[in-house]
Amino acid sequence: MERLIRLALDLDGVLTEHPAPLAQAANRALGMQLPDHAFVDSHGCNVPEAVRLWVYGPGGPAALLDPAPNAPQLLRQLLQVLGNDRVTIITARPDRSQATTEEWLQRHGFPPCRIVFTEDKVAAARELGVTHAIEDSLRHATRYAEAGITCFLLTSEPAPAGESPFVVRVPDLTAAVQAILRLAGASLPVVSGDGTLPRRRRIVVSDVIDQRARERLAAEADVIEVDGRNKEALYAALRDADALIVRSETQVTRELLAHAPRLRVVARAGTGVDNIDLQAATEAGILVLNAPGANAVSAGEHTIALILAISRCLIEANATTHAGRWERKRFRPFDLKGKTVGIVGLGRVGSVVAQRLRAFEVRLLGYDPYVTRERFAQLGVEPVDYETLLEHSDIVTFHVPATPETRHMLDARAIARLKRGVIVINCARGEVVDVHALAEALKSGHVAAAGVDVFPEEPAHESPLFGLPNVVVTPHIGGSSREALQAVGEIIATTTLAALRGEIVPNAVNLPAASLHAPELLRLTQVAEAAGHLIAVLQPSRPSTFEVTVHGQVAPDIAEHVTAVALASALRRWTVRRVTPVNARLVAQELHLFVDVRFDTGASTVPEFNFEVDGDPPHHVMVRWDHRTAGIMEVDRFSLERPLAGHMLITHHRDRPGIIGRIGTILGRYDVNIAGMQVGRRQRGGEAIMVLNVDDPIPEAALNEILQIPDVWTAYVVSLPEPVEPPVITPAVPVDR
């Protein structure tokens, strides 16, 4: 059965705008010095009773408050889904303000709702059997939590360590209502009272991206541009952001993510993600994207430019010539032909560097333990160990990611192994080279020159390398060519929008890559999400095991995506935590829910995904997938004729004459129209299942009557989305010319 929820809502600051105008009005009229938050919890802030009576009484400033955004429509939806007897406004306003409060609610279009005026909200909530509350006062939220009542606290502040798990922080009333409706089993999104769609997505861009990428984003979302180095402005912009796009300057820390409660995607417009706390993002269920390889040519050619700038003495020769000094005899450029260049890292950028350097007739040495001998041969690079590369190279260039393994690969000990007079190039990551050790080697002449585009901390306003005459430094522009920015922007804009639409994208860092075309995988995972929702309806109490058995030929990455989506959908009903496919396994582990995925590759020619949870009794849902369409085709071991979808009543009962007719009679008496029916049984007179598709909501009273029918054991009301059909491709018809 659907989860029973009885809800208490605060009034001031929840259904109304922030009550700061009340404190400001009292200060002006009564000469007081109340803080703006005084009427968030006026009793807790010890506002005098006489002041409270004036504020909330006839003609008081409370009558001038505006409703919170969409508050009347959101309250109406709560009443429709939960029922009028399960939603109560519990306010600490004085009971003598009842008339003015009711008049304000009516004037602003709020639907009729029970109101309780009390200083002791928790006592009133207990008496009403409240299970959930929505508050903007931390004191009241804490008291609700102490009473075992889950309280959604409207705040943009991060949760402190040790806060009760019964306090769930959300950014606004809309987010709180969405969570309540989801827990109640409502499948429809929250919409405004005039039937409009939910708000446009908000994407914060904190570093410069290509203009065409920005325009692509703006076509589907509101784009907010902010300087990522300004923490206060960035945190404010992230309060209701759905996605954040960064390059290398913005540091995406755990602290930042705590200020972004709605964030679903962080996209790095570049190759690495070392400026993103990947663990914190994964724990928060936030998808992390990057654009690997899109700027490889740009970074590779910048490396060549630095090598040539040093070998041809371009920087200083240019400066002295501009100054009117003709110092031709001073400069001693050298040719690259015949030199030995050591390339550390032969990934995308390192490969570009190798391919271009071959034209200079140099000897190429390479170190990369993750690249095959065949790839070395293709690039014309001689594979060697790291020490050999250091000892024999005239030029050493780094092209590796920032990892614990690569941190300070070139430190004082490694520099000591270099040939005297070597040239060092770093266009990889600032952490790869110990800049203090490099600076000392440049001063001593052990290293003749260096070209550096990246620094340990960026933006870099100071460095031991600055001011040294034998160093060419650039401000991390290796991947910033016009072409690279366009390519990166195209990838990031396209995949960020796709991820926000719920599609699986190929450049996710904290989800496995998918071997299935995105639209096909989306159709499958949408059905998997419905299966997870259904199994959590069948088993409303959190189980201890969640088993997935994959029958047929299914790639492991597809099975993982299906499992993650179904598990996340179920966990959203079993917990108030924020759960997405990104963090579903982590949340399950924290809740001691054992997740097991098994493969039976020879059992069926048509792939099937069987989801099973333990319980009394255990429950089972099966999804069948023909590589084109997918549907829920089995529930609790009973096969169905067609996939489950829409609004349904599912019953388990004994197969005997009259039961189906009695259920239909009850629904008819409550004006519930039956659109379709499926029944299944194993044997006459034994256990049976019935699925009724209905056009109208089933009242709780009707469900209770159905459960009173002898031999009806269980009855569930559930709503599942209609399966997405693949597009019909019409073959081209040849035309005679």
C-alpha positions in Angstrom: 0.0 0.0 0.0 1.1 3.6 -0.5 3.1 5.2 2.3 0.9 6.9 4.9 1.8 10.5 5.4 0.3 13.1 7.7 1.8 16.5 7.1 2.2 19.7 9.2 3.1 23.0 7.5 4.4 26.1 9.1 2.8 29.4 7.9 5.2 32.3 8.2 8.2 31.7 5.9 6.8 28.5 4.4 3.5 29.5 2.9 4.3 33.2 3.1 7.4 35.1 1.9 10.3 35.4 4.3 8.8 37.3 7.3 11.5 40.0 7.4 8.9 42.7 6.6 7.2 42.0 9.9 10.4 42.7 11.9 11.1 45.8 9.8 7.5 47.1 10.3 7.8 46.6 14.1 11.1 48.4 14.2 9.6 51.4 12.3 6.3 51.6 14.2 7.5 50.6 17.7 11.1 51.8 17.7 12.4 48.3 18.2 15.6 46.7 16.9 14.4 43.2 15.9 16.6 41.2 13.4 15.0 40.2 10.1 14.6 36.6 11.2 12.7 37.5 14.4 9.3 36.3 13.0 10.7 33.1 11.6 10.3 31.9 15.1 8.9 34.9 17.1 8.2 32.8 20.2 11.7 31.3 20.2 13.2 34.8 19.6 11.3 36.1 22.6 9.3 38.7 20.7 7.0 40.3 23.3 3.4 39.0 23.2 2.0 42.5 22.7 4.2 43.0 19.6 3.1 39.6 18.2 -0.6 40.5 18.7 -0.1 43.8 16.9 1.8 42.2 14.0 -0.7 39.4 13.4 -3.8 41.2 14.5 -6.3 43.2 12.4 -4.6 45.8 10.3 -1.2 44.4 11.3 1.7 44.1 8.9 1.2 40.3 8.5 -1.8 41.1 6.4 0.5 42.7 3.8 2.7 39.6 3.4 2.9 38.0 0.0 2.5 34.2 -0.5 5.7 32.1 -1.1 6.2 31.3 -4.8 3.4 28.9 -6.0 2.3 28.3 -2.4 -1.4 28.2 -3.0 -1.0 25.7 -5.9 1.5 23.6 -3.9 -0.9 23.4 -0.9 -3.7 22.4 -3.3 -1.6 19.6 -4.7 -0.8 18.3 -1.2 -4.5 18.2 -0.3 -5.4 16.4 -3.5 -2.7 13.7 -3.1 -2.7 13.3 0.7 -6.3 14.2 1.5 -7.8 17.1 3.5 -7.6 15.1 6.8 -3.8 14.6 6.5 -2.6 18.1 5.9 -2.6 20.7 8.7 -1.1 24.2 9.0 0.4 24.4 12.5 1.5 27.9 13.4 2.8 29.6 16.5 0.8 32.7 15.7 -1.4 33.8 18.6 -4.8 32.1 18.5 -6.4 35.5 18.6 -5.0 36.0 15.0 -7.2 33.3 13.6 -9.7 35.5 11.8 -7.0 37.7 10.1 -5.0 34.6 9.2 -7.9 32.8 7.6 -8.8 36.0 5.7 -5.3 36.3 4.4 -5.2 32.7 3.2 -8.6 33.1 1.5 -7.7 36.4 -0.1 -4.6 34.9 -1.7 -6.3 31.9 -3.2 -5.2 29.2 -0.7 -7.6 26.2 -0.6 -9.4 25.5 2.7 -7.1 23.7 5.2 -7.2 22.9 8.9 -5.2 25.4 11.0 -3.9 24.8 14.5 -2.6 27.8 16.5 -0.2 26.7 19.3 3.1 27.5 20.9 3.8 23.8 21.3 3.8 22.6 17.7 5.3 19.1 18.4 2.5 18.3 21.0 -0.1 19.3 18.4 1.6 17.3 15.7 1.8 14.2 17.9 -1.9 14.5 18.7 -2.7 14.6 15.0 -0.4 11.7 14.2 1.9 13.8 12.0 4.7 12.0 10.3 6.3 14.8 8.3 6.6 18.6 8.6 7.8 21.5 6.6 9.4 24.3 8.6 11.8 27.3 8.1 12.7 27.5 11.8 15.7 25.4 12.9 14.4 25.3 16.5 11.1 23.9 15.4 12.7 21.5 12.9 15.0 20.2 15.6 12.1 19.6 18.0 10.2 17.8 15.3 13.2 15.6 14.7 13.6 14.8 18.4 10.0 13.6 18.3 10.8 11.2 15.4 9.0 13.4 12.9 10.8 14.0 9.6 11.0 17.7 9.0 11.9 19.4 5.7 13.8 22.6 6.7 13.7 25.4 4.1 17.2 26.7 4.1 20.2 27.2 1.8 22.7 26.7 4.7 24.6 23.4 4.7 23.9 20.9 7.4 26.3 20.9 10.4 28.1 17.8 11.5 25.9 15.5 13.6 22.6 17.0 12.6 19.6 14.6 13.1 18.8 12.5 10.0 15.2 13.5 10.6 16.0 17.0 9.5 16.1 17.2 5.7 17.4 20.5 4.3 15.8 21.7 1.0 16.1 25.0 -0.8 12.4 26.0 -1.0 8.8 24.9 -0.6 8.6 23.4 -4.1 11.5 21.0 -3.3 9.8 20.0 0.0 6.5 19.4 -1.7 8.1 17.4 -4.5 9.8 15.2 -1.9 6.5 14.7 0.0 4.6 13.8 -3.1 7.3 11.4 -4.2 7.2 9.7 -0.8 3.4 9.5 -1.1 3.7 7.7 -4.5 2.6 10.6 -6.7 4.3 10.2 -10.1 3.4 13.6 -11.7 5.8 16.5 -11.4 4.8 19.6 -9.4 3.2 22.1 -11.7 1.8 25.5 -11.2 -2.0 26.1 -10.7 -2.4 27.3 -14.3 -1.0 24.0 -15.7 2.3 25.3 -16.8 5.4 23.1 -16.8 8.0 23.2 -14.0 10.5 26.1 -14.0 13.3 26.2 -16.6 16.5 24.5 -15.5 19.2 26.9 -14.2 22.8 26.4 -15.2 25.6 28.3 -13.6 28.7 29.0 -15.7 31.6 30.1 -13.5 34.5 30.2 -16.1 34.5 31.4 -19.7 33.1 29.0 -22.3 32.5 29.3 -26.0 29.7 31.7 -26.9 28.0 29.2 -29.2 28.0 26.7 -26.3 26.4 29.3 -24.1 23.7 30.0 -26.7 23.0 26.3 -26.9 22.6 26.1 -23.1 20.4 29.2 -23.1 18.0 27.7 -25.6 16.9 25.1 -22.9 17.9 26.7 -19.6 18.5 29.9 -17.7 22.2 30.6 -17.8 23.7 32.5 -14.9 27.3 33.6 -15.4 29.4 34.3 -12.3 33.1 34.7 -11.4 34.1 31.3 -9.9 36.7 33.0 -7.7 34.0 35.0 -5.9 32.8 32.5 -3.4 29.9 34.5 -2.0 28.5 35.3 -5.5 29.0 31.7 -6.7 27.4 30.2 -3.6 24.4 32.5 -4.0 24.0 31.5 -7.7 24.1 27.8 -6.8 21.3 27.8 -4.3 18.7 26.7 -7.0 21.1 25.7 -9.8 20.6 22.4 -11.6 24.1 22.3 -13.2 27.5 24.0 -12.8 30.0 24.4 -15.7 33.6 25.1 -14.8 37.0 25.1 -16.4 40.2 25.0 -14.3 39.9 28.1 -12.1 36.7 27.2 -10.1 37.4 24.8 -7.2 34.4 22.5 -6.8 34.8 21.5 -3.2 32.7 19.7 -0.7 31.9 23.1 0.9 30.7 24.4 -2.5 28.5 21.4 -3.1 26.8 21.9 0.3 25.6 25.3 -1.0 24.0 23.7 -4.0 21.1 21.5 -2.8 19.5 21.1 -6.2 22.7 20.5 -8.2 22.5 17.5 -10.5 25.5 18.0 -12.9 29.0 19.4 -12.6 30.7 19.7 -16.0 34.4 20.5 -16.5 34.9 22.2 -19.8 38.3 20.4 -20.3 40.1 17.2 -19.8 40.8 16.6 -16.2 38.6 16.9 -13.1 41.3 17.5 -10.5 39.6 20.8 -9.4 36.5 18.8 -8.6 36.0 16.8 -5.4 34.8 13.7 -7.2 34.1 11.7 -4.0 32.0 14.5 -2.5 30.0 14.9 -5.8 29.4 11.1 -6.0 28.2 11.0 -2.4 25.8 13.8 -3.2 24.5 12.0 -6.2 25.9 14.6 -8.6 27.0 13.5 -12.1 30.4 14.8 -13.1 31.2 15.3 -16.8 34.3 16.3 -18.7 35.4 16.7 -22.3 38.4 14.3 -22.8 40.4 14.8 -25.9 38.4 17.8 -27.2 41.4 20.1 -26.7 44.2 17.6 -27.3 45.4 19.3 -30.5 45.4 22.7 -28.9 47.4 21.5 -25.9 49.8 19.5 -28.1 50.5 22.4 -30.4 51.0 24.7 -27.4 53.7 22.3 -26.2 55.4 22.5 -29.6 55.2 26.3 -29.4 56.9 26.4 -26.0 59.7 24.1 -27.2 60.2 26.3 -30.3 60.0 29.5 -28.2 62.9 28.2 -26.1 65.0 26.6 -28.8 64.8 29.8 -31.0 65.1 32.3 -28.1 61.9 33.9 -29.3 60.7 35.6 -26.1 63.8 37.6 -25.2 64.8 38.2 -28.8 61.4 39.7 -29.5 61.6 41.9 -26.4 65.1 43.3 -27.0 64.4 44.0 -30.7 61.2 45.9 -29.8 63.4 47.9 -27.4 65.6 49.0 -30.3 68.6 46.8 -29.3 70.0 44.7 -32.1 71.6 41.8 -30.1 72.0 39.3 -32.9 75.3 37.9 -31.5 73.9 37.4 -28.0 71.3 34.8 -28.8 72.3 31.2 -29.6 69.2 29.3 -30.8 69.5 25.6 -31.6 67.9 23.1 -34.0 65.6 20.3 -32.8 66.9 17.9 -35.4 69.0 15.2 -33.8 67.8 16.0 -30.3 66.2 13.4 -27.9 62.8 14.3 -26.6 61.3 12.4 -23.8 57.5 12.3 -23.6 55.9 11.4 -20.2 52.4 10.2 -21.0 51.3 9.1 -24.4 47.5 9.7 -24.1 45.6 12.1 -26.3 47.9 15.1 -25.9 51.1 13.2 -25.7 50.2 11.5 -29.0 49.7 14.8 -30.7 53.1 16.0 -29.5 54.8 12.8 -30.7 53.1 13.1 -34.2 54.2 16.7 -34.7 57.7 16.3 -33.3 58.5 13.5 -35.8 58.6 16.1 -38.5 61.5 17.7 -36.7 63.6 14.5 -37.1 64.1 14.1 -33.3 64.6 10.9 -31.4 61.5 10.2 -29.3 61.5 8.3 -26.0 58.3 7.6 -24.2 57.2 6.5 -20.7 53.6 5.4 -20.2 52.9 2.1 -18.3 49.2 2.2 -19.6 50.0 2.2 -23.3 50.6 -0.9 -25.4 53.8 -1.5 -27.4 51.8 -1.4 -30.5 50.7 2.2 -29.8 54.4 3.2 -29.2 55.3 1.7 -32.6 52.4 3.5 -34.3 53.7 6.8 -32.9 57.3 6.1 -33.7 58.2 6.4 -30.0 60.8 4.2 -28.2 59.3 2.8 -24.9 61.6 3.2 -21.9 61.3 3.3 -18.2 61.0 6.7 -16.4 64.6 6.8 -15.2 66.0 6.1 -18.6 63.9 8.8 -20.1 65.2 11.4 -17.6 68.8 10.4 -18.1 68.9 10.4 -21.9 66.5 13.3 -22.9 67.5 16.8 -24.1 63.9 17.9 -23.7 61.4 16.4 -21.3 57.7 17.1 -21.7 54.9 16.0 -19.4 51.3 15.0 -20.4 49.8 13.0 -17.5 46.7 13.6 -15.4 46.9 14.9 -11.8 46.8 11.8 -9.5 48.5 10.7 -6.3 50.8 8.6 -8.6 51.9 11.6 -10.7 52.1 14.3 -8.0 55.7 15.7 -8.1 56.9 13.2 -10.7 59.6 15.7 -11.3 61.0 16.6 -7.9 64.5 17.3 -6.7 65.5 13.6 -6.9 64.2 13.2 -10.4 65.8 16.5 -11.5 69.1 15.2 -10.3 68.9 12.4 -12.9 68.3 14.8 -15.7 71.2 15.7 -18.1 72.7 19.1 -17.4 71.3 21.7 -19.8 68.0 19.9 -20.3 64.8 21.7 -21.1 61.6 20.9 -19.1 58.0 21.5 -20.5 54.9 21.2 -18.4 51.5 21.5 -20.1 49.9 18.8 -18.1 49.0 19.7 -14.5 50.7 22.0 -12.0 51.0 19.3 -9.4 53.1 17.1 -11.7 56.3 19.2 -11.3 57.7 20.5 -8.0 58.0 24.1 -9.0 60.3 25.0 -6.1 62.8 22.2 -7.1 62.5 23.3 -10.7 63.2 26.9 -9.8 66.4 25.9 -8.0 67.5 23.8 -10.9 66.9 26.7 -13.3 68.9 29.1 -11.1 71.8 26.6 -10.9 71.8 26.0 -14.6 71.2 22.2 -14.2 68.0 22.8 -16.1 68.7 25.2 -19.0 65.2 26.4 -19.6 61.6 25.6 -18.9 58.2 26.2 -20.5 55.3 26.1 -18.1 51.5 26.5 -18.8 50.1 25.1 -15.6 50.5 25.8 -11.9 49.7 24.1 -8.6 47.2 26.8 -7.7 45.3 28.7 -10.4 45.0 31.5 -11.0 48.7 31.9 -10.2 49.6 35.4 -9.1 52.9 34.4 -7.7 55.3 31.5 -8.3 59.0 30.7 -7.7 59.3 30.5 -11.5 58.1 34.1 -12.1 60.9 36.5 -13.0 63.4 33.8 -14.0 64.9 34.8 -17.4 65.1 31.2 -18.6 61.4 30.3 -18.1 58.6 30.9 -20.6 55.3 31.0 -18.7 51.7 31.2 -20.0 48.4 31.3 -18.0 47.0 27.8 -18.7 46.1 28.6 -22.3 47.3 25.3 -23.8 43.7 24.1 -24.4 42.3 27.5 -25.2 42.5 27.8 -29.0 39.4 29.0 -30.7 38.9 25.5 -32.2 39.4 23.8 -28.8 37.0 26.0 -27.0 34.4 25.4 -29.7 34.9 21.6 -29.5 34.9 21.5 -25.7 31.8 23.8 -25.5 29.9 21.6 -28.0 30.6 18.5 -25.9 29.8 20.1 -22.6 26.7 22.0 -23.6 25.2 19.0 -25.4 25.9 16.4 -22.7 25.0 18.7 -19.8 21.5 19.3 -21.3 21.2 15.6 -22.1 22.1 14.6 -18.5 19.5 17.1 -17.1 16.9 15.4 -19.3 17.8 12.1 -17.7 19.8 10.6 -20.6 22.9 8.5 -20.1 25.9 10.4 -21.6 29.2 9.0 -22.8 31.5 11.5 -20.9 30.4 10.8 -17.3 33.3 10.5 -14.9 31.5 8.9 -12.0 29.2 6.5 -13.9 30.3 3.8 -16.3 30.3 4.5 -20.0 27.4 2.9 -21.9 27.7 0.6 -24.9 24.1 1.3 -26.0 23.0 4.3 -28.0 21.6 7.0 -25.7 17.9 7.0 -26.8 17.7 3.2 -26.6 19.3 3.2 -23.1 16.9 5.9 -22.0 13.9 3.9 -23.0 15.3 0.9 -21.0 16.2 2.9 -17.9 12.9 4.6 -17.8 11.2 1.2 -17.4 13.8 0.2 -14.9 13.0 3.3 -12.9 9.3 2.3 -12.9 10.2 -1.2 -11.8 12.2 0.2 -8.9 9.3 2.4 -7.9 6.8 -0.5 -8.1 8.9 -2.9 -6.0 9.2 -0.2 -3.3 5.4 0.2 -3.4 5.0 -3.6 -3.0 7.5 -3.6 -0.2 7.0 -0.2 1.6 9.5 -1.1 4.4 13.1 -1.0 3.5 14.4 -4.6 2.8 17.8 -6.0 3.6 18.5 -7.3 0.1 18.0 -6.0 -3.5 18.8 -8.6 -6.0 19.0 -8.2 -9.8 19.3 -11.3 -12.0 20.1 -10.5 -15.7 18.9 -13.2 -18.1 20.2 -13.3 -21.7 23.1 -11.5 -23.5 23.4 -8.1 -21.8 26.6 -6.0 -21.6 27.8 -5.5 -18.0 27.7 -1.7 -18.3 24.0 -1.8 -19.4 23.2 -4.0 -16.5 24.9 -1.6 -14.1 22.9 1.4 -15.5 19.7 -0.5 -15.1 20.5 -1.6 -11.6 21.6 1.9 -10.5 18.4 3.5 -11.9 16.0 1.0 -10.4 17.9 1.0 -7.0 17.8 4.8 -6.9 14.1 4.8 -7.7 13.3 2.3 -4.9 15.6 4.1 -2.4 13.8 7.4 -2.9 10.7 5.7 -1.4 12.7 3.9 1.4 14.6 6.9 2.6 14.4 10.7 2.7 17.9 10.9 1.4 18.6 12.4 -2.0 19.3 9.4 -4.2 20.3 9.3 -7.9 21.9 6.6 -10.0 25.3 8.2 -9.2 25.1 7.6 -5.4 22.5 4.8 -5.2 25.1 2.0 -4.3 26.8 4.3 -1.7 23.4 5.1 -0.1 22.5 1.4 -0.1 25.8 0.5 1.5 25.3 3.1 4.3 21.8 1.7 4.9 23.1 -1.9 5.0 21.0 -2.8 2.0 22.9 -5.6 0.2 22.8 -5.2 -3.6 23.6 -8.2 -5.7 23.7 -8.5 -9.5 23.9 -11.9 -11.2 24.2 -12.9 -14.8 22.5 -15.9 -16.5 23.8 -15.5 -20.1 22.2 -18.7 -21.5 18.7 -18.6 -20.0 16.8 -16.6 -22.6 17.2 -15.2 -26.0 15.1 -12.1 -25.0 16.9 -10.2 -22.2 15.1 -9.9 -18.9 16.0 -8.1 -15.7 14.5 -9.6 -12.5 14.4 -7.4 -9.4 13.7 -9.1 -6.1 13.6 -7.8 -2.5 13.3 -9.9 0.7 10.3 -9.5 3.0 7.3 -11.3 4.3 6.5 -12.1 1.6 9.4 -11.3 -0.8 8.5 -9.3 -3.9 9.6 -9.6 -7.5 9.3 -7.5 -10.6 10.6 -8.5 -14.1 11.4 -6.2 -17.0 11.6 -7.7 -20.5 13.7 -5.9 -23.1 13.9 -6.9 -26.8 16.7 -4.3 -27.5 14.0 -2.0 -28.8 11.2 -1.7 -26.3 11.0 -2.6 -22.7 8.2 -3.3 -20.2 7.3 -4.7 -16.8 5.9 -8.1 -17.7 5.9 -10.0 -14.4 4.9 -9.0 -10.8 5.5 -11.4 -7.9 6.0 -14.3 -10.4 2.7 -13.7 -12.2 3.1 -13.1 -15.9 1.2 -10.3 -17.6 -0.2 -10.0 -21.1 1.0 -6.4 -21.7 3.5 -4.1 -19.9 2.4 -2.2 -16.8 1.8 1.5 -17.2 -0.5 4.3 -16.0 -2.7 4.5 -12.9 -3.3 1.0 -11.5 -4.8 -1.1 -8.7 -2.9 -4.3 -8.1 -4.4 -6.9 -5.9 -3.3 -10.3 -4.5 -6.2 -12.5 -3.7 -7.6 -16.1 -3.8 -9.0 -17.1 -7.1 -12.7 -17.6 -6.4 -15.9 -16.4 -8.1 -17.2 -12.9 -7.4 -14.0 -11.2 -6.2 -13.3 -9.3 -9.4 -17.0 -8.3 -9.6 -17.1 -7.0 -6.1 -13.9 -4.9 -6.7 -15.4 -3.4 -9.8 -18.7 -2.6 -8.0 -16.8 -0.7 -5.3 -14.8 1.3 -7.8 -17.9 2.1 -9.7 -19.6 3.4 -6.5 -16.7 5.8 -6.1 -16.9 7.0 -9.8 -13.6 5.3 -10.7 -13.6 4.2 -14.3 -11.8 1.0 -15.2 -9.8 1.3 -18.4 -8.3 -2.2 -18.6 -7.8 -5.4 -16.7 -5.2 -8.2 -16.5 -5.5 -11.3 -14.3 -3.1 -14.1 -13.6 -3.1 -17.3 -11.5 -1.1 -20.5 -11.2 -4.1 -22.8 -10.5 -7.8 -22.6 -10.0 -8.6 -21.6 -6.4 -5.0 -20.7 -5.6 -3.2 -17.4 -5.4 -4.0 -14.9 -8.1 -3.1 -11.3 -9.1 -5.2 -8.7 -10.8 -4.1 -5.4 -12.4 -6.7 -2.8 -13.1 -5.8 0.3 -15.1 -8.1 3.2 -14.0 -8.8 6.6 -15.4 -9.5 8.3 -12.0 -7.7 8.5 -8.6 -8.8 5.7 -6.2 -10.0 7.2 -2.9 -8.6 5.7 0.3 -12.1 4.8 1.4 -12.5 2.6 -1.7 -9.2 0.9 -1.1 -10.2 0.2 2.5 -13.4 -1.4 1.3 -11.6 -3.6 -1.2 -9.2 -4.8 1.6 -12.3 -5.9 3.6 -13.4 -8.3 0.9 -12.7 -11.9 2.1 -9.7 -13.5 0.4 -8.3 -10.2 -0.8 -4.9 -10.2 0.8 -3.2 -7.1 -0.4 -4.1 -4.1 -2.6 -1.8 -1.5 -3.9 -2.4 1.8 -5.8 0.5 2.8 -8.0 1.2 5.1 -11.0 3.8 4.2 -13.6 4.8 6.2 -16.7 3.8 5.0 -20.1 6.7 3.3 -21.9 8.5 5.5 -24.4 8.1 4.0 -27.9 11.1 4.1 -30.2 10.8 6.4 -33.2 9.3 5.0 -36.4 11.8 5.4 -39.2 10.2 5.6 -42.6 12.4 4.2 -45.3 13.3 6.5 -48.1 11.3 6.0 -51.3 13.4 6.2 -54.5 12.3 8.8 -56.9 12.7 8.4 -60.7 14.7 11.2 -62.2 
